[in-house]
């Protein structure tokens, strides 16, 4: 659906294209129309391909459900977890699948850092000076890379147990013989910041 909507935004005559042009505002005049033409041709192909896929089962029923929710929400595309009686938020979804711990540790805590809006980690006052540190820094790469593998391994194990339970021993062997050493050998990165007055 997202691919189709994005493609429609490039096709003149579509409502999505009208909205896209309005969003561009003053920048629309700077477009190279000769460069846009091939993009519009590709947009037609993408929209047709996505539409064909969404017209067959089981996707057509899901597409219809998304469409019903979109029309009931002021034409705003619903979240991927909303159709078919889904929860109204990520937090409710985490509760429903018994993953509130993961939600609190990873999603709620780290999403701010990921999207650069955890300002308290980057802006500080020291002796009357405003200190602004980079939004992206490799300094915490080690702790991040040590935090992620246990969760990924848990997902691997759950999927293996559900679909190929007879291969759990193989997964454990691969982890012990191939993955564990790599996971534990993440290097430490040291970053020295040089504060400069603006």
C-alpha positions as CSV (number, residue, x, y, z in Angstrom):
1,X,0.0,0.0,0.0
2,X,2.8,2.4,0.8
3,X,4.6,1.7,-2.5
4,X,1.3,2.2,-4.4
5,X,0.5,5.5,-2.6
6,X,4.1,6.7,-3.2
7,X,3.7,5.8,-6.9
8,X,0.4,7.5,-7.1
9,X,1.9,10.7,-5.8
10,X,4.1,10.9,-9.0
11,X,1.2,10.4,-11.4
12,X,-0.7,13.5,-12.6
13,X,-4.4,13.3,-12.2
14,X,-4.2,11.3,-9.0
15,X,-5.5,12.9,-5.8
16,X,-2.2,11.8,-4.2
17,X,-0.3,13.7,-6.8
18,X,-2.3,16.9,-6.1
19,X,-1.5,16.5,-2.3
20,X,2.2,15.9,-3.1
21,X,2.5,19.0,-5.3
22,X,0.8,21.1,-2.6
23,X,3.3,19.7,0.0
24,X,6.2,20.7,-2.2
25,X,5.1,24.3,-2.3
26,X,7.8,26.6,-3.5
27,X,10.1,23.8,-4.5
28,X,7.9,22.5,-7.3
29,X,9.3,25.1,-9.7
30,X,12.8,23.8,-9.2
31,X,11.9,20.3,-10.5
32,X,13.6,19.2,-13.7
33,X,10.5,18.1,-15.7
34,X,12.7,16.1,-18.1
35,X,14.0,14.1,-15.2
36,X,10.5,13.6,-13.7
37,X,9.1,12.0,-16.9
38,X,11.0,8.7,-16.4
39,X,10.1,8.7,-12.7
40,X,6.4,9.0,-13.7
41,X,6.7,6.1,-16.1
42,X,8.2,4.0,-13.3
43,X,5.5,5.1,-10.9
44,X,2.9,3.7,-13.3
45,X,4.6,0.4,-13.3
46,X,5.0,0.3,-9.5
47,X,1.4,1.3,-8.9
48,X,0.2,-1.4,-11.4
49,X,2.4,-4.1,-9.8
50,X,1.3,-3.2,-6.2
51,X,-2.3,-3.0,-7.3
52,X,-2.1,-6.5,-8.9
53,X,-0.7,-7.9,-5.7
54,X,-3.3,-6.3,-3.5
55,X,-6.1,-7.6,-5.8
56,X,-5.5,-11.2,-4.9
57,X,-6.1,-13.2,-1.7
58,X,-5.2,-12.9,1.0
59,X,-4.0,-9.4,0.3
60,X,-7.3,-8.1,-1.2
61,X,-9.1,-8.7,2.1
62,X,-6.4,-7.0,4.1
63,X,-6.3,-4.1,1.6
64,X,-10.1,-3.7,2.0
65,X,-9.7,-3.6,5.8
66,X,-7.0,-1.0,5.5
67,X,-9.2,1.1,3.1
68,X,-12.1,0.9,5.5
69,X,-10.0,2.2,8.4
70,X,-8.4,4.9,6.2
71,X,-11.8,6.3,5.2
72,X,-12.9,6.3,8.8
73,X,-9.8,8.1,9.9
74,X,-9.9,11.2,7.7
75,X,-8.0,9.5,4.9
76,X,-5.0,8.9,7.1
77,X,-3.3,5.5,6.5
78,X,-3.8,3.3,9.5
79,X,-0.8,1.7,11.3
80,X,0.2,-1.8,10.2
81,X,-1.1,-3.3,13.4
82,X,-4.5,-1.7,13.4
83,X,-6.6,-3.8,11.0
84,X,-8.6,-6.8,11.9
85,X,-9.3,-5.6,15.4
86,X,-5.7,-4.8,16.1
87,X,-4.5,-2.7,19.0
88,X,-4.6,1.2,18.9
89,X,-0.9,1.6,19.8
90,X,2.5,-0.1,19.9
91,X,2.2,-0.2,23.7
92,X,-1.1,-2.1,23.5
93,X,0.4,-4.4,20.9
94,X,3.3,-5.1,23.2
95,X,0.9,-5.9,26.0
96,X,-1.1,-8.2,23.8
97,X,1.9,-10.3,22.8
98,X,3.5,-10.2,26.3
99,X,6.5,-8.1,25.2
100,X,6.1,-5.1,27.5
101,X,9.6,-5.5,28.8
102,X,11.0,-5.2,25.2
103,X,8.7,-2.2,24.6
104,X,10.0,-0.4,27.6
105,X,13.7,-1.2,27.2
106,X,14.0,-1.0,23.4
107,X,11.1,0.8,21.8
108,X,10.3,3.5,24.3
109,X,13.8,4.1,25.7
110,X,15.9,3.8,22.5
111,X,13.6,5.2,19.9
112,X,14.3,8.7,21.1
113,X,18.0,8.2,20.7
114,X,17.5,6.6,17.3
115,X,15.4,9.5,16.0
116,X,17.6,12.1,17.5
117,X,15.0,13.6,19.8
118,X,16.6,12.6,23.2
119,X,17.9,16.1,23.6
120,X,19.0,15.6,27.2
121,X,21.8,13.3,25.9
122,X,23.1,15.9,23.5
123,X,22.5,19.3,25.0
124,X,24.0,20.5,28.3
125,X,24.9,23.7,30.2
126,X,28.4,23.9,31.7
127,X,29.8,27.0,33.4
128,X,27.4,29.3,31.5
129,X,28.2,27.6,28.1
130,X,25.7,25.7,26.0
131,X,27.3,22.4,24.9
132,X,25.8,20.6,21.9
133,X,27.1,17.2,21.2
134,X,26.6,15.2,18.0
135,X,23.3,13.3,17.6
136,X,25.1,10.4,16.1
137,X,28.2,9.0,17.9
138,X,29.9,5.6,17.7
139,X,30.9,5.8,21.3
140,X,28.0,3.7,22.5
141,X,28.2,1.2,19.7
142,X,29.6,-1.5,21.9
143,X,26.8,-1.5,24.4
144,X,24.2,-1.3,21.6
145,X,25.7,-4.3,19.8
146,X,25.8,-6.2,23.1
147,X,22.2,-5.3,23.8
148,X,20.8,-6.4,20.4
149,X,22.1,-10.0,19.9
150,X,20.2,-11.6,22.9
151,X,17.0,-10.3,21.5
152,X,17.8,-11.4,18.0
153,X,18.8,-14.8,19.2
154,X,15.5,-15.1,21.2
155,X,13.6,-14.3,17.9
156,X,15.7,-16.9,16.1
157,X,15.0,-19.5,18.8
158,X,11.2,-18.8,18.9
159,X,10.9,-19.0,15.1
160,X,13.0,-22.1,14.9
161,X,11.0,-23.7,17.7
162,X,7.7,-22.9,16.1
163,X,8.5,-23.9,12.5
164,X,11.4,-26.3,12.8
165,X,11.6,-27.6,16.3
166,X,13.8,-30.5,15.4
167,X,16.6,-28.1,14.5
168,X,16.9,-26.3,17.9
169,X,20.1,-28.3,18.6
170,X,21.6,-27.1,15.3
171,X,20.8,-23.5,16.2
172,X,22.5,-24.0,19.6
173,X,25.5,-25.5,18.0
174,X,25.9,-22.8,15.4
175,X,25.6,-20.2,18.2
176,X,28.3,-21.9,20.3
177,X,30.7,-22.6,17.5
178,X,30.3,-19.6,15.2
179,X,28.3,-16.7,16.6
180,X,29.2,-16.4,20.3
181,X,32.8,-15.4,19.8
182,X,31.9,-12.7,17.3
183,X,29.2,-11.3,19.6
184,X,31.6,-11.1,22.5
185,X,34.4,-9.5,20.4
186,X,32.7,-6.2,19.7
187,X,35.4,-3.5,19.9
188,X,35.3,-0.5,22.2
189,X,35.1,2.9,20.5
190,X,36.5,6.0,22.2
191,X,35.4,9.4,21.1
192,X,37.0,12.7,22.2
193,X,34.8,15.7,21.6
194,X,36.4,19.1,21.1
195,X,34.1,21.9,22.2
196,X,34.3,25.0,20.1
197,X,32.6,28.3,20.8
198,X,30.1,29.5,18.3
